């Protein structure tokens, strides 16, 4: 199952979308060296915000930010899957 916050969700319920993102980020404590994933995203987000300020053109650095976010989500998904696999199977 893929995890995603869609544009519609983010636009219609930004508070809910933020809560969903925060819940996902709680998995950072399970990742080795989470700073190596998070810091590049923060840098890309800062550069993107600064480059887009007042401009009416394609968002610079959006591709880099998207790649960084995708890498972070992949790691968090892996952490969640590992936890699922480690849980005992309740059986019949």
C-alpha positions as a printed NumPy array, in Angstrom:
array([[  0.   ,   0.   ,   0.   ],
       [  1.455,   3.317,  -1.063],
       [  1.472,   6.268,   1.289],
       [  0.619,   9.616,  -0.233],
       [ -0.909,  12.955,   0.541],
       [ -2.654,  14.031,  -2.624],
       [ -3.066,  17.586,  -3.833],
       [ -6.803,  17.48 ,  -3.147],
       [ -6.249,  16.273,   0.397],
       [ -3.57 ,  18.896,   1.038],
       [ -5.749,  21.692,  -0.356],
       [ -9.07 ,  20.63 ,   1.216],
       [ -7.771,  19.557,   4.607],
       [ -4.328,  21.057,   5.209],
       [ -4.486,  20.388,   8.954],
       [ -5.339,  16.737,   8.365],
       [ -2.598,  16.458,   5.744],
       [ -0.089,  17.941,   8.189],
       [ -1.171,  15.464,  10.863],
       [ -0.755,  12.606,   8.389],
       [  2.751,  13.831,   7.476],
       [  3.692,  14.224,  11.149],
       [  2.485,  10.701,  11.897],
       [  4.7  ,   9.419,   9.075],
       [  7.701,  11.399,  10.353],
       [  7.479,   9.692,  13.739],
       [  9.25 ,   6.798,  12.036],
       [ 12.434,   8.893,  11.788],
       [ 13.553,   7.594,  15.176],
       [ 13.859,   4.133,  13.628],
       [ 16.14 ,   5.2  ,  10.749],
       [ 19.912,   5.15 ,  11.004],
       [ 21.19 ,   8.709,  10.523],
       [ 17.855,  10.44 ,   9.814],
       [ 19.653,  13.766,   9.514],
       [ 21.209,  12.621,   6.248],
       [ 17.692,  12.402,   4.8  ],
       [ 16.018,  15.373,   6.485],
       [ 18.678,  18.079,   6.173],
       [ 18.844,  17.956,   2.332],
       [ 15.045,  18.29 ,   2.224],
       [ 15.157,  21.359,   4.439],
       [ 17.892,  22.894,   2.304],
       [ 15.958,  22.167,  -0.916],
       [ 12.77 ,  23.612,   0.608],
       [ 14.581,  26.802,   1.648],
       [ 16.175,  27.209,  -1.787],
       [ 12.861,  26.519,  -3.51 ],
       [ 11.002,  29.053,  -1.359],
       [ 13.666,  31.689,  -1.944],
       [ 13.863,  31.084,  -5.691],
       [ 10.088,  31.162,  -6.081],
       [  9.528,  34.286,  -3.977],
       [  7.665,  36.752,  -6.195],
       [  8.391,  34.807,  -9.388],
       [  5.858,  33.696, -11.985],
       [  7.713,  30.78 , -13.489],
       [  8.343,  27.088, -12.927],
       [  9.411,  26.31 ,  -9.397],
       [ 13.2  ,  25.975,  -9.253],
       [ 14.538,  23.102,  -7.115],
       [ 11.161,  21.307,  -7.113],
       [ 12.681,  18.229,  -8.775],
       [ 15.453,  18.057,  -6.162],
       [ 12.96 ,  18.497,  -3.328],
       [ 10.7  ,  15.808,  -4.787],
       [ 13.608,  13.345,  -5.024],
       [ 14.625,  14.088,  -1.424],
       [ 11.088,  13.651,  -0.121],
       [ 10.693,  10.411,  -2.095],
       [ 13.894,   9.04 ,  -0.533],
       [ 12.675,   9.948,   2.953],
       [  9.264,   8.334,   2.378],
       [ 10.942,   5.162,   1.038],
       [ 13.011,   4.9  ,   4.23 ],
       [  9.998,   5.513,   6.461],
       [  7.966,   2.924,   4.528],
       [ 10.796,   0.418,   4.999],
       [ 10.763,   1.058,   8.755],
       [  6.995,   0.492,   8.861],
       [  7.273,  -2.736,   6.845],
       [ 10.044,  -4.038,   9.105],
       [  7.842,  -3.39 ,  12.146],
       [  4.907,  -5.185,  10.483],
       [  7.068,  -8.191,   9.656],
       [  8.438,  -8.303,  13.195],
       [  4.955,  -8.398,  14.751],
       [  3.752, -11.811,  15.81 ],
       [  1.069, -13.28 ,  13.626],
       [ -2.181, -13.622,  15.477],
       [ -3.617, -16.804,  14.191],
       [ -6.443, -19.126,  14.361]])
